[in-house]
Amino acid sequence: MTKLTIVANIIAKEDKIELVKAELLKLIDVTRAEEGCINYDLHQDNENPAHFMFYENWVSRELWQTHMSNQHLADYMAATDGAVDQFILNEMTQIA
């Protein structure tokens, strides 16, 4: 089974950057403790503070899908409703 890499780009609304950042930070410890999580790293763009990016690696797509249905992600979605301009998620496989 091939590990799954996730790259998730989140663009917050300009007036909601700190809210989105605080809610994203809440996801770190609980997600890193989940079964199958290899790494779950949050980044913030140096030039555009509204742009956040998660770089994640999971043992399998199935365990990542379990993560996606967890309550802490539902809580994040509720807390940031209307605060995010754009969300792009890419499921990727390392090839080299």
N, C-alpha and C positions, 0 to 999 in steps of 0.2 A: 504494500500500500504506500502510495506517495504522499508525503506531507503536503499540506495546503498552505500557501502564502496568501495573506489578505493585505491589500493596500486600500485603506478607506480614507477618502478625502472629505473633510467637513469644512464648509465655508459658512461661518457665522455671520449674521447680520451685524453691521458696524456697531450698533448700539447694544448688542447682546454678546459681545466677545467674552467678557468676564463670566457671564452666566454659563455660556457653553463650555468654556474652559473648566470652570468649577465642576460642572456635571460630568465632563469627560474624565477628569481626574478621579472622580468617585468610582469609575469603572475599573481602574488599574488593579488594585490589590485583589478584589473579588474575582476578577477575570484571570489573573495570573495563578490563582489557586485552583482554577477549574481543571478537571481531567482533560488531558490532551493539549493544553496550552504550553507551547514551547517558549514563545515570547510574545509580549503584548506591549509595544512601545509607542508612546504618544510623542508627536513632534509638533512644533509651532513654527510657522514660516517666519524667518528673520525680517523679511521685507513687508509681509502682509500678515499682521497678527490675527486677522480673522480666519486665516487658513490653518487648519489642524490636519494632521495625518497620522493614522495608526498604521504601523507596520507590524503584522502579526504572523506567526507561524503556528500551525496546528498539526497534530499527529495525523489527523484524518479530516475529511470533509464532514463526516458524520458527527464527530465531536465538536467541530465548529458550528454545525447546525444546531446542536444541543445548546451551545453557548448563545446562539442568536435567539433562542426561545426562552432564555432565563429572565427572571423577574427584574434583575437590575438593569437590563437593557430596556424593558418596558417602562421602568421608572425614569430612565434617561430620556426616552422618547416623550413621555408625558411632561417632564420638567422643561424640555427644550422645544416644545411644540410652538411653532411660529418664530423661533429664534435662529433657525438655520436656513440660509439661502440655497445651499447646494450640498448634496451628499452623493458621492460617487464611490462605489465599491467595486474592486476588481479582485476576482479569484484567480490566483496565478500559481504556476508550477515552475520551480527552479529547473532550468535546463543546462546550466553549466556552473 
